Amino acid sequence: GEVISLSDDMLQEVLMANDETDSDDLIELTHLHEPAVVAALQKRYAAHAIYTNTGPILLALNPFQDSSSLYSDKVMHCYLNNHNTNAKLPPHVFGVADAAFRSMMRSLDSQSCPDQTILVSGESGAGKTVTTKIVLNYLAALSHTNHKHTS
């Protein structure tokens, strides 16, 4: 393929065509190409929004600072109780865990294949182990809450 170079002005024009850079799902970008994706992620990162959806995939950017408030009990309860309100919550690892659990439970009810997988991927030191612990804590809390409602 041919390599095309864009001047700074042309690049800015291409990026501005994506007014949806405020979106929390990259699928909603008008132009889905690397500069638009990077611009959207940079804008969200600058707003301290480290999680961004791209369809069913959750992207996480390392905030390089303490982000324990993102995983507080208050935040967890927003996601645990969201099935009652169906509010549009921002992208979060709790949301991924919640969707997997609820899909598995629906599959069990309909006696179809209930298997679910959550793949946590990244470079060495990117936080895969910490993210996995967060997912497991959420699933334990959700399972406990679900058990209380079915008992």
C-alpha positions as a Markdown table, in Angstrom:
| # | Residue | x | y | z |
|---|---|---|---|---|
| 1 | Gly | 0.0 | 0.0 | 0.0 |
| 2 | Glu | 0.8 | 3.6 | -0.5 |
| 3 | Val | 1.9 | 5.7 | 2.5 |
| 4 | Ile | 0.1 | 9.0 | 2.8 |
| 5 | Ser | 1.6 | 11.8 | 4.9 |
| 6 | Leu | -0.8 | 14.4 | 6.3 |
| 7 | Ser | 0.2 | 17.9 | 7.2 |
| 8 | Asp | -0.6 | 19.1 | 10.7 |
| 9 | Asp | -3.6 | 21.1 | 9.4 |
| 10 | Met | -5.0 | 18.1 | 7.5 |
| 11 | Leu | -4.5 | 15.8 | 10.5 |
| 12 | Gln | -6.3 | 18.3 | 12.7 |
| 13 | Glu | -9.2 | 18.4 | 10.2 |
| 14 | Val | -9.4 | 14.7 | 10.2 |
| 15 | Leu | -9.5 | 14.5 | 14.0 |
| 16 | Met | -12.1 | 17.3 | 14.2 |
| 17 | Ala | -14.4 | 15.2 | 12.0 |
| 18 | Asn | -14.8 | 13.0 | 15.0 |
| 19 | Asp | -16.9 | 15.2 | 17.2 |
| 20 | Glu | -17.8 | 12.1 | 19.2 |
| 21 | Thr | -14.4 | 12.0 | 21.0 |
| 22 | Asp | -16.5 | 12.5 | 24.2 |
| 23 | Ser | -18.1 | 9.1 | 23.6 |
| 24 | Asp | -17.2 | 6.3 | 26.0 |
| 25 | Asp | -17.4 | 3.8 | 23.2 |
| 26 | Leu | -14.9 | 4.0 | 20.3 |
| 27 | Ile | -17.4 | 2.2 | 18.1 |
| 28 | Glu | -19.3 | 5.5 | 17.9 |
| 29 | Leu | -16.5 | 7.3 | 16.2 |
| 30 | Thr | -17.3 | 8.5 | 12.8 |
| 31 | His | -13.9 | 7.7 | 11.5 |
| 32 | Leu | -12.3 | 4.7 | 13.0 |
| 33 | His | -8.6 | 5.0 | 12.4 |
| 34 | Glu | -5.6 | 5.3 | 14.6 |
| 35 | Pro | -5.4 | 9.1 | 14.9 |
| 36 | Ala | -9.1 | 9.3 | 15.9 |
| 37 | Val | -8.8 | 6.5 | 18.4 |
| 38 | Val | -5.7 | 8.0 | 20.0 |
| 39 | Ala | -7.3 | 11.4 | 20.1 |
| 40 | Ala | -10.4 | 10.0 | 21.8 |
| 41 | Leu | -8.3 | 8.0 | 24.3 |
| 42 | Gln | -6.2 | 11.1 | 25.1 |
| 43 | Lys | -9.2 | 13.2 | 25.7 |
| 44 | Arg | -10.8 | 10.6 | 28.0 |
| 45 | Tyr | -7.5 | 10.1 | 29.8 |
| 46 | Ala | -7.1 | 13.9 | 30.4 |
| 47 | Ala | -10.6 | 13.8 | 31.9 |
| 48 | His | -9.4 | 11.0 | 34.3 |
| 49 | Ala | -11.6 | 8.4 | 32.4 |
| 50 | Ile | -9.2 | 5.5 | 32.3 |
| 51 | Tyr | -11.8 | 3.0 | 30.9 |
| 52 | Thr | -13.2 | 3.2 | 27.4 |
| 53 | Asn | -15.3 | 0.6 | 25.6 |
| 54 | Thr | -14.7 | -0.5 | 22.1 |
| 55 | Gly | -17.9 | -2.5 | 21.6 |
| 56 | Pro | -17.8 | -5.4 | 24.1 |
| 57 | Ile | -14.1 | -4.9 | 24.8 |
| 58 | Leu | -12.9 | -2.7 | 27.7 |
| 59 | Leu | -9.7 | -0.7 | 27.2 |
| 60 | Ala | -7.9 | 0.5 | 30.3 |
| 61 | Leu | -5.2 | 3.1 | 30.4 |
| 62 | Asn | -2.8 | 3.2 | 33.4 |
| 63 | Pro | -3.5 | 6.3 | 35.4 |
| 64 | Phe | 0.0 | 6.3 | 37.0 |
| 65 | Gln | -1.6 | 7.5 | 40.2 |
| 66 | Asp | -3.7 | 6.1 | 43.0 |
| 67 | Ser | -7.1 | 5.2 | 41.6 |
| 68 | Ser | -8.5 | 3.2 | 44.5 |
| 69 | Ser | -11.6 | 5.4 | 44.6 |
| 70 | Leu | -12.6 | 3.8 | 41.3 |
| 71 | Tyr | -13.1 | 0.6 | 43.1 |
| 72 | Ser | -14.8 | 1.7 | 46.3 |
| 73 | Asp | -17.8 | 0.0 | 47.7 |
| 74 | Lys | -20.0 | 2.9 | 46.6 |
| 75 | Val | -18.9 | 2.5 | 43.0 |
| 76 | Met | -19.2 | -1.3 | 43.2 |
| 77 | His | -22.8 | -1.0 | 44.5 |
| 78 | Cys | -23.7 | 1.3 | 41.6 |
| 79 | Tyr | -22.8 | -1.6 | 39.2 |
| 80 | Leu | -24.3 | -4.3 | 41.5 |
| 81 | Asn | -27.6 | -2.5 | 41.6 |
| 82 | Asn | -27.7 | -1.3 | 38.0 |
| 83 | His | -29.7 | -4.2 | 36.7 |
| 84 | Asn | -32.7 | -2.7 | 38.7 |
| 85 | Thr | -32.3 | 0.8 | 37.1 |
| 86 | Asn | -30.7 | 0.1 | 33.8 |
| 87 | Ala | -28.9 | 3.4 | 34.1 |
| 88 | Lys | -26.1 | 4.0 | 31.6 |
| 89 | Leu | -23.0 | 3.7 | 33.7 |
| 90 | Pro | -19.5 | 4.6 | 32.5 |
| 91 | Pro | -17.2 | 1.9 | 31.2 |
| 92 | His | -15.6 | 0.0 | 34.1 |
| 93 | Val | -14.1 | -3.4 | 34.9 |
| 94 | Phe | -17.1 | -3.9 | 37.2 |
| 95 | Gly | -19.4 | -3.5 | 34.2 |
| 96 | Val | -17.5 | -6.3 | 32.3 |
| 97 | Ala | -17.7 | -8.6 | 35.2 |
| 98 | Asp | -21.4 | -7.8 | 35.8 |
| 99 | Ala | -22.2 | -8.5 | 32.1 |
| 100 | Ala | -20.4 | -11.8 | 32.1 |
| 101 | Phe | -22.1 | -13.0 | 35.4 |
| 102 | Arg | -25.6 | -12.0 | 34.3 |
| 103 | Ser | -25.1 | -13.6 | 30.9 |
| 104 | Met | -24.0 | -16.8 | 32.5 |
| 105 | Met | -27.0 | -16.7 | 34.9 |
| 106 | Arg | -29.4 | -16.1 | 31.9 |
| 107 | Ser | -27.8 | -19.1 | 30.1 |
| 108 | Leu | -28.3 | -21.3 | 33.1 |
| 109 | Asp | -32.0 | -20.3 | 33.3 |
| 110 | Ser | -32.5 | -21.1 | 29.6 |
| 111 | Gln | -30.3 | -24.3 | 30.0 |
| 112 | Ser | -28.0 | -23.2 | 27.2 |
| 113 | Cys | -24.2 | -23.1 | 27.4 |
| 114 | Pro | -23.3 | -20.9 | 30.4 |
| 115 | Asp | -19.6 | -20.5 | 29.8 |
| 116 | Gln | -18.1 | -17.0 | 30.1 |
| 117 | Thr | -14.6 | -15.8 | 29.7 |
| 118 | Ile | -13.0 | -12.5 | 30.8 |
| 119 | Leu | -9.6 | -12.1 | 29.2 |
| 120 | Val | -7.3 | -9.6 | 30.9 |
| 121 | Ser | -4.4 | -8.8 | 28.7 |
| 122 | Gly | -1.5 | -6.3 | 28.7 |
| 123 | Glu | 2.2 | -5.8 | 28.9 |
| 124 | Ser | 4.2 | -6.8 | 31.9 |
| 125 | Gly | 3.5 | -4.6 | 34.9 |
| 126 | Ala | 0.3 | -3.2 | 33.2 |
| 127 | Gly | -1.9 | -4.3 | 36.1 |
| 128 | Lys | -3.4 | -7.6 | 34.9 |
| 129 | Thr | -3.1 | -9.3 | 38.3 |
| 130 | Val | -4.7 | -6.3 | 40.1 |
| 131 | Thr | -7.5 | -6.1 | 37.5 |
| 132 | Thr | -8.1 | -9.9 | 37.9 |
| 133 | Lys | -8.4 | -9.4 | 41.7 |
| 134 | Ile | -10.9 | -6.5 | 41.1 |
| 135 | Val | -13.0 | -8.8 | 38.8 |
| 136 | Leu | -12.9 | -11.6 | 41.3 |
| 137 | Asn | -13.9 | -9.3 | 44.2 |
| 138 | Tyr | -16.8 | -8.0 | 42.2 |
| 139 | Leu | -17.9 | -11.5 | 41.1 |
| 140 | Ala | -17.8 | -12.6 | 44.8 |
| 141 | Ala | -19.9 | -9.6 | 45.9 |
| 142 | Leu | -22.3 | -10.2 | 43.0 |
| 143 | Ser | -22.6 | -13.9 | 43.7 |
| 144 | His | -23.3 | -13.1 | 47.4 |
| 145 | Thr | -25.9 | -10.5 | 46.5 |
| 146 | Asn | -27.5 | -12.9 | 43.9 |
| 147 | His | -27.5 | -15.7 | 46.5 |
| 148 | Lys | -29.3 | -13.5 | 49.1 |
| 149 | His | -32.0 | -12.7 | 46.5 |
| 150 | Thr | -32.6 | -16.3 | 45.5 |
| 151 | Ser | -32.6 | -17.8 | 49.0 |
